[in-house]
Amino acid sequence: MASINPFEIKKEKTEDDFAPLGELWYRPYTADGSNPCSALRVLLACCTESASVFLKHDLVARCAAADLKREIALLARAEQFQQEGLSLFCREKPAALFYALFYEQLNEELTAAVAQKETDEYVKAAFDFALAEDCDHLYRFSCLIKAESDADAKEITGGITEIMPGRPSISQHRYPFDDVRRFVPFALSGVKTWIHLFAVAAVKRRTLDFYTNAGYLCRSETARRLFAEIALTEEQHLMQYDSLSDPSLSVTEKLVLCEYAECYLYYSAYAEETDEKIKQLWEKRFLREAAHLQKAAQLLKTFENKDYKALIPQENFPDPLSLNDFAEKNKPYIRKVLKETIDLTAVLEDYAKADEIPQNYAFFKYNGKVTRPTEKVASHSVAEKLIERDGKDYRFEESPHPVPEMRDRTRDNTRAGR
């Protein structure tokens, strides 16, 4: 697909996003037989629209000019209309546990995809660190679904993502100081890094919100406890990504970058979508986001007398972010990351092997407190209970685990990274 300059797209009116409430409803598509990548694109779009709305609320809170607040409110309302329509379009799956699989699959695959494209080594290290933990979240929920409904997570996720232990969830509980990273100056990292951080943080934020609010929908105490535990570590990931953001960017600069990122993600979805019905949806949303982007650029000029080209000198989009080549590119990359990072933990703004930091460090005190006793930690017990019932845990591996210590399927490893 030829590269596109979104600033040159014929502008639509922002008010065109508004529609009668009865037209917000879309018939949800069924997961059965659907392209799993199409399903992930729909979920990613829901996450980015939701993140865009919340960012605009944050920008309004930081803004003194009433006229600018009104313009941001107009854009936020348009994004909310789009977000509601996409949420209703999501595939039909009544169980909260099934949606947990979809969220973790998207977290894992999207993070792996952007990490391979990221040029800032510090940001890439953050992606890799969280990736090893998202891998384990998918594994834990898969074990729970197998134990409670005997469902096969491979079939639910479409078989494009391997399911195996990552850095154990029990090892992910860190003292809050260790989830804060150095911010990355936008002038050095550029718009591509902004897009990557916006996308992964958007998915992480919605995942956290879902886990925080969906646990009560589960019937079993074990499921409720697992949702609560994983929500804690998702908050840690979100703190990591948020702290990487450049605090010197102004309200209207962030607005332009947010709209550019959204526009790019819809462009990427359209470029590789194979379902014609959904492809039309991506095209329509891309054109609307191009209008939002042009509006934001106008606001940047009006209220700060800045040209958007100072932020985005290369106006044409980068190559599309592909979700179709997961099996080819992400599987070996995820295995490589697990092999190289599974025994790491965070130490303030950096990372280190857990067995190389002092035993009196805050991580060990905090982790020891919140994970005592081990047998009552939900992420550990879901694997152990399945092993007790079936003689082994649940996995979908195309070859042995890349970390030899994690290959024993009859015992849950609680020491890696701890």
N, C-alpha and C positions, 0 to 999 in steps of 0.2 A: 504494500500500500504506500503510495506516495506521501511524503511528509507534508503536513498541513500547518499553515499559520492561522491559529484560531482568531487572531485579531483582524483578519481579513474576511471572515465569514459574514455573510449578510446578517445584519443585526435584527433580532426579534425584540418585541416589547416584553419587559419583565412581567407585566400584567397578564400576558398570554399563558403564564403558568397557572393562573387561577382558573378553577373549573367548578361547576356545580358539585356539591358534595356527593350526589349520587353517582357521579362519574369517576370518583376516586377509586371505586372498587374494581379490581381486576380478578378474574377467575384464577386461583392459584394453580400452578402447574404441578403435576404429580412427580415425585422423585423417581418412580418406577420407569425405567427406560430413558430417562433424561440424560443428556450429556452431563457428567459430573462437573465439567469445567464451566458449562453454562450456569449450573446451579451455584457454583462458587462465585461467578461474576455477579449474579443477582444479589447474593449476600454481601459481596464487597461493595456494590453500589449502595445498598441500604446503609452500610456502615459509614461510607464517605458522606452521604447526604446528612446523616445524623450528626457526624462530626462537624460538618459545615454549619449546621444550625447552631450548635453549641459554641463554636468559635465566634460566630457573629454575635451571640449574646455576650460573650466575654469582651469582644471589641466594643460593643455599645457601653459596657460598664467602664471601659477605659477612656471613653470619648467624651469631650466636653461640648462639642458643637452640636446643637440640636438638629440642624439641617443634615449633618452627616449621620446622626443617629437614625433619622427617619429613612434615609436611603439604605442604610444597613438593615433596618427593620423590614423594608420592602423586599430586599434580597433574601432575608431569613425566612419570610413567609413563603416566598416562591420555592425555596429549598424544602420547606416543611411539606408543601403540597406534593412535591416530587417524592419525598421520603415516605409519606403515608401511602402513596400509590405503590411504591416498590415493596413496602412491608406486606401489603395485602397480596402482592404477586408471589411472595415466597412460597416454596413448595409445601405441600400438605404433609405434615408429620406431627401428630398430636403430642408425642412424648417429649418432655423437656430434655431427656437424656439423648434423644436422637439429634436435637438441635445442638447440644453440647459437642457432639462429634463433628457436626458441620463447622461450628465455630473454631474448634481446635484444628481441623483439617485446613481451614482457610488461614489461620494464624501461622501454621507450620509452612504451608506451601508458599504463601505470599512472602513471608520473611525470607525463605530460601531463595525465592526469585529475585527479590530486591538486593539481597546480600551479594548475589553473583554479579549484579550490575553496579553496585556501589563503588565509588572511587575514593571516598574518604575512609582511610583505614580505621580510624577510631570509631566511626559510625558502623562500619562493617563488623568490627569486633562486638559491638553492642547487639547487632542483629544475630550474629552467630551465638552469642551467649544466651539470648532468649530462645533461639531456635532449639537448642538442646533441651530446654525446659518445656517448650510447647510440644515437642515430640513425646515427652513423658506424659503430659496431660492427655493427649489423644490415646495413649496406651492405657492409662488408668480408667478413663471413661469406657473404653472398649472392653476392658475386663469386667467392669460393673454391668454393662449391658449384656454381656455373655452370661454373667452369673444370675441376673434378675429376669431375663427374658429369653435366654439362649439364642439371641439374635447375633448374626455374624457382622461385625463392624466393617469388614472388607466389602461386603455387599452393600452396606449402607453408604459407604464413602466412594463406591464405584471402582475400587481396586487400583486407583492411581497413586495412593499414598501407602507406603509401608507403615505398619503399626508395630512398634517395638519400644522397649524402655529407653528413655533418655536420661538426663541427669535427674535422679530420683526426686519426686515432688517433695519428699520429706527433707531433702537437702536444700531446697529453694528458699526456705524461710530465713531471711537475712535481716540484720539490724537495719533500720531505715536509712541510716547514713550511707550505707553501702549500695543503695539504689540510685544515688544521685551521680550524674556524669558531668564532665566539663561541657559547657555549651560550645557548639561549633559555629564559628562566625559564618554568616551567610555569604559574606564577600569572598571567603575562601572555598566554601563547599559548593555553592551555587544552587541553581533551581532543581537540578536532578536529585540532589540529596534531600531538598525540601519535599519533593514529591514522594520519595521513598518513606521519609519519616511521617509525612501526613497520612499516607496509606496505612502503614503498619499501626500507627497510633490510633487511627480511626477504627480499625478492626479490634484493636485491644480495648479501646474505650467501650465499644458496644458489647464486647464479650464480658467485660467486667460488670457492666450494667445488667446483662442477662443473668449471669451467675448470681449476682447479688439479689435479684428479684425472682428468679425462677425456682430456687431450691424448694420453696414451700409447695410447688406443684408436684413434687416427687412423693410417692407413697412411703418409701422406705427411709428409715433413719440414716442408713449408710449413704444413700444418694444425697440426702440433704446435707450431711456432713461433708461429703466430697465436694459438692458445689461451694460450700462455705470455705473450705480449705483452698481450693483452686482460685476462688475469687481473691483471696489474700495475695497469692503470688501473681495474679494478673494485675493487681494494683501496683505491685512492685515493678512489673514490666512497663506499665504505663508511666510510672514515675521516671524510669530510666529514659524513655523516649521523650517525655515532656522536658526533662532537664537538658536534653541535647539542643533544644530550640534556642535560637539567637534572640535574647531579650531586647536587643537594640532596634529590632524592626518596629516600625510605626504601625498604627491601626490600619491605615489604608494600604501600606505595603503588604501586611499580612492578608488583607482582604484580596488583593490582586493575586498573591501567591496561592491562596486557598482556591480561588476560582480557576486558576491555571491548572492546579493539580487535579481538581474535579474534571475539568474539561479533558485533560490528558487521559484520565482513567476511562472516561466514556469513549474517547477516541480509540483507546487500546481494546476495549470491549467490542466495539463495532468492527475493528480491523480483523479480529479472529473468530467472531461468532459464527457458528454453523447453523444454528436454529433461526430460520428466517423470521419467525414471529418475534423472537427476542431481539434479533438484529435491528428490526424496525424501531423497537423501543430504544435501543442504544443510539440510533441515529437521531431520533427525536430529542433525547436527553442531551446529546452532544450539542445540538444546535441551541438548545436553551442555555446550556452552560456557557457556550461561546458568547451569548448575549449578556450573561451575568459577568463574564470576564471583561468584556468591553465596557460595561457599566462601571466596574471596579477601577479599570484603568482611567476612566473619565473622572472618577472621584479622587483618585491619586493626583491627577493634574489640577483639579479644582481646589482641593483643600491643602495640598502640599506643594503645588507647582513643580511636581516631579513627573518625568516621563517614564512610562512603564519599561522602556528599553534599558533604563539604568538597572532595573531588577532582572529583566529577561532579555539580554542582548541578542541571544539566538532565539528568535521568535518561533521558528518552526519546532514542532514537538520532537523530543527524542524518539528513538525507535519504540514501537508499542511494547507495553509490558505484557508478555505472553503468559497465559495460564494454560495453554494447550500442550506445552512441552514438559509438563511436570515429570512424567515417567522417564523421559530421556535425560533431562538435566538435573532435576531436583533430587532424585533418589540417590545418585552417587555423591552429590554435594552434601546432602544431609548425613549420609554415612561418614563422610570425611569430617564434618563438623563434630559429630558425636565422638569419633576416634580422638580428635585433637582437643576437645573442650570438656568432656564429660566430668573430669575431676577438678574443674575450676570452680571458684566462688568469687564474689566481688569483694574488693578491698578499697573502700572509698571510691575514687574515680577510675580505678583500674581493676584488673583481674589477677588472680594468683591461684596456684594449686592449693587445695584445702589442707593438704598435709605439710605445706611449707610455711604456713603462717602460725604465729604463736598461739598456744592453746588457751591463753587468757584473752584472746581477741574477742571483740563484742559479738562477732558472728556465732561463736561457739556458745557463749552465754545465752544469747537470744534463742538460737535454734534449740539448744538443750531444754530451755524453759518451755517453749511452745510445742515441742514434739515429745514431751514426756507424759505418759509412757508410750513407747513406740507402737505397741500393739493397738493403741486406741487412735492412732493417726489414720484418718480415713483413706488416704491415698495408698498407704501400706496395707491396710486391712482388706481393701477390695481385691488386691492381687492375691493375698494370702488365703482368703476365703475361697477364691476360685481354684487355687492350687490344691487346697484341702479337698474340694469337691471333685475336681477333674484330674488331679495328679500333675497338672501343669497350668501355666498362665495362658492368656489369649495373646496370640501374635499373628501378624501377617508379614513374614519375612521372605524375601526372594533368595537370600543367602544368609549364612550365619551372621549374627550380630557383629558389627565392626569392632566392638570392645569385648575381648575374651571374657572378662569378669562378668559381663552381662548375659552370657549365653545360657546360664543355668535356668531352666524354666520351672524348676521345682522349688526355688527359693527366691524371694524378693530381695534384691540388693538395696540395702539402706545406707551403705557406706560411701559410695561414689560421691565426690564433691562435698563430703561431710566429715 
